[in-house]
């Protein structure tokens, strides 16, 4: 991933398609746990990365824009965290069908953030608007 902000945060892509954020004191909030915005950044980045993996043929031919998101923090993150994204087969098919017909479409990507003990720390839905260049 060639995004300076993401690289500066320390987010790393894993071979399995997940993203990883090692625990570091620069990510902490006033309680000594990973700041909510760091978890959000990991999850939002994961949702976009997932789209790149699912639709590599669109690559630099589209403009993806995050339209909206909804997240729920479930447990304080106090160690390394990682994220996993998913979308239903129906959502992926509907997106591609609309995109091929109209040159633009919306898709919702679900993301779960886990700590290194596989405890869910955050869940979110990220709605992307994607249009042809």
N, C-alpha and C positions, 0 to 999 in steps of 0.2 A: 504494500500500500504506500503510495507516494503522496501522503498528505502530511505536511509539516506539523500541524497541531497534534495529529494522532501519534506520529513518531515522537514528538516531544513528551507526550503523556506516557509513552512506554508501552503502548498497545502492540501486541505481536500476533501475527496470523499463524495459526497452527495448520498442519497438513490435513487435518480432518475437517477443516472449514470453520472451526470455532476461533474466537479471538481470546487472547490471554492478557491480563493486566497484573503484573507482579505487585505485591504489597510494597509500598514505599511511603516514607513519612511525608513526602510532599503531597500525597493524595488525601491526607487525613483531615477530618473535621474537628470541631471543638470537643468531641467525645472520644477521639482517638481511633475512630473507625473510618473506613473509606468513605469519602464525601459522596453524597447523593449525586452530585453533578459528574463525578468521575464514573460512577456506575452507569448513569444515563449516557454519557459519551461512549462508553464501551458498548452498551446495548444499541444505541442509534447507529454506531459504526458497523456493528454486527449485522444489522438489518440491511444496510446498503451493500455490505460485502456479500451477503447471502444472495442479493439480486445479481451481483456480478457473477457469482458462481452458477446460478440457475439460468442466466441468460447471457452467456459470454459473447454470443454473436452480435449483441447490440453495442457492447463496449463503448467506444467513443462516438457512436452514432445517435446518442440520446442525451437528454438533460434530465437527470433524476433530481427531484426536489422533495424534501420531507414536507408533507402537508400538515400532518398532525400526529400526536402521540398521546398515549395514555400509559402511565406506569404505576406500579404498586410496589413499594419497598416492603419486604417481608421479614428481613432479619439483618442485623448489623453485620457488615462485612469487615472482618478484622484480619484477613489473610489474603493470599493471592486469589484472584477471581477470574472466571472465564465465562464466556457467553455462547449460547447456542440459539440458532434461528430456525424457524420453520414456517411453512405456509401449506395449506391444504392443497391437494392435487387439483381440486375444483377451482381454487383461487388462482393458482398458477395458470391453469388452462383458460380461465375467463380473462385474466390479464393479457395473455398472449393473443387471444382471439380479438379482444378490443383493440389492442395495440396495432395488430396487423391491419384491421379494418379502418381505424381512425387516425393512427399515428400518435396516439396518446392513450393513456390508461392509468387507473389507480389500482394499487394493490396494498394489502395489509400484511405485514410481516410480524410474526410473533417472536419475541426474544425472551429467553430466560437467562438470568445471571446466577451463577453458582460460586460458592467459595471452594477452596481446595479440598474441603471435606464433603463436597457435593450437596451442601445445604443451599437451598434457593434463597438468594438475598434480594432479588428484584425480578419482576415480570413486567413485560410491556408489549404494547401493540404500536407499530409504526406504520403510518399510512403514507405511501409514496405516490406522487404524481410524476409520471414519466412521459416525456414527449420526444418525438424525433427532432433532430437539429434542424 
